Amino acid sequence: MEIQKELQGNKLNISLIGRLDAVTASQLDKVIQTELTGIEELNFDFSKLAFVASAGLRILLVAQKRMNKQGSMKIHHVNDDVMEVLEMTGFSNFLDIEN
């Protein structure tokens, strides 16, 4: 998986490319643990994310909990396959998803 980041003041945009699974989730976890200090708006672009597994969902949950305390988090451009996983797991009920 490739992670592209763009910092604009207190806003961080993250684009995920490829698969967010057990092998790659640690990459995103590192970003969440080290780069959210001072961030008030976190935006994910999932337009090139092909797949998300439970390990990836856990990282999204950690990010959402952290951003609930310091700002907001939105997910943009979710494809049908990833949206199906988010809906089946109930994550679509508490994540702010904009297509």
N, C-alpha and C positions, 0 to 999 in steps of 0.2 A: 504494500500500500504506500502511496505517496501522500504526504501532508504538505499542503501549500498554505502559508500563513501570511496575512497582511495586517499590520498593526496601524491603526489610525487613531492616535491619541489614546483614549480609554476604551476603544472599540477594537476587538480582534475578530477577523474573518478567517475561518479555516475551511479549506476545500479538501475533501477526502477523495482520493482516486484509487479505485481497486476494490479490495475486500477488507472489511473490518471484522476480523475473526480472532481466534485464539492466538494465532501466530503474530498478528499485527497490532492487536489491541494495546500492547505495552508501549508502542510508539505514541499512540494518542494519549495514553495515560501519562506519559512523561511530559507531554505538552500541557495537559490539564494541571498536573502537579506543580509545574515550574513557571508557567507563563500567564497565569490568570491574576496575579497580584496587580491590583489597581484597575483591572478590567471591569467595566460596568455593562458592556454590551458584547455578548459572544454570539457570533453567527456562524453556523455551519452550512456549507454548500455541499449537498449530496448529489448533485447532478451527474457526477462521474463515479459515485459509489455503487458498485455492482451487487454487493452482498453485505449483510450484517448478521453476526452470530451472537450468541449469548454473552460472550466475553466483551464484545463491542457494546452491547446493550448496557452492561455493567458500567463501562466507562462513561457512556452518555448519562446514566443515572448519577454518577459521581459529579459530573460536570453540572448537571441540572441542580443538584443540591447545593453545590458551591455557589452557583450564579443566583439562586434564590436568595442568598444572603447578601450578595453584593451588586446585583443588577438583574439583567435579563439574558435569556438564551433563546435563540430561534434557529430552526432548521429549515432550510430552503431547498427547493428543487428535488424532492424525494421521488424516485422512480417507483413504479408499481410493485416490483419485487420487494424492495426495502419497505415500502409502505405496508405491504401485506404482513411482514414480520412485526412491524411496529403495532399494527392493529391487533394481530393475534396474541401478542404478549401484553397488550393493554398499555404499552408505552405511548400510544397516540393519544391517550386520555390525559396525560399530564405534560407531554412535550408540546411546545409551541411550534407547530409545523405549518409553513406557508409554502404553497406550490406556485 
